[in-house]
């Protein structure tokens, strides 16, 4: 029997192009899960040069690692800095068409 060696899957190793990174972040954003979003930003940061990203985001490398860690709780300003440094912008848009206001018969 042949010995099989398993390695832990690391998403960062598979994010090679800007198109792959954009598609990954777009798919994660559809889930509307802040924990998943931070994990995805961590993956993208590791796929790129994390030291350069920290400089671009005007954060220390340690601060960036802390913000993107599973226990991190970065401020919105920090998340925005990271997104900008990665070349993305945060956009708020309606999930569905706006609801039509209900009327109460003219009262």
N, C-alpha and C positions, 0 to 999 in steps of 0.2 A: 504494500500500500504506500502510495506517495504521500509525503508530509505536505500538508497545506498550511500556509502561513496567512493569517488574516491580519489586516491593518484596519485601524479605525478610519471610517470615511471622514474626509475633511473637505467640506464644500469649497473652501478657499483654494484648494489645489485644482479645482475644475472651473474657476472663473478666470478665463484667460484673456478674453477680449472685452472691450467696452460694451459691445452688444450683449454679451452674455451677462455682464454685470447689470446692465439696465433691465434686461428681461427678468433677471432674478429679483431685483428690488421691486419691479412692477408687480410680479407675482406675489411677493411677500406683502406688499401694500394692500393687495386685494383682500387679504385675511383680516385686516384691521385689528391686529394684535400687537400691542406695543412691545411685549417681550420678544416676540418673533422678529419684529422690526429691528430691535437692538441687536439681536443675534445675527441678523443678516448684515447689518452695518459692520459688525465685528468680522464676519466672513470676508466682506469686501475690503475692509482695512487690512486684513492679513494677506489677502490676494495681491494687494499693492504694497508699496513700501511704507510701513507703518511709521517709521521715523520721519519721512517726508510729509506724510499725512498729518502728523502731530504738528509739525512746523507750519504747514498750510492752514491748519485749523487754529493756530495760535494757542496750542495746548502743550503741556509737557508730554513726553512719551508715556510716562507713568500715569498722568492724568487721563490720557486717551485710553490706555489699557483699563483703568479703573472705570471710566465712563461706559466702556463697551463690555465690561465683565458681566456675568450673570447676576452678580450682586450689586451692580452699579445702578444708580438712580440719577442719571444726568438731568440737568435742567434743560428746558426747551431751548435755551440759548446755546447750550453745548451741542445738542442734537443738530441744531441749525448750522452751527459752525462746521460740524463734521460733514453734514450733507453738502454744504457749499464747497468744502475742501475736496470732496469726492467728485465735484462737478455736477451735483444735483441740487434741485430746489424742492422745498416742501410746498405742496399745494393742497389747499382744502377745497373739496368739491362735493356737491351733494351725492349721496349714495344712490338715490333714486330721484325721480321727478318730484318736485315740491308738491306737497299735498294742497288741494284746493281748500281754502278756508270755508268752514261750515257757517251757514247763516242761520239765524233763528227767526226767520220770517219777518225781518225788518225792524226788530226791536233794538 
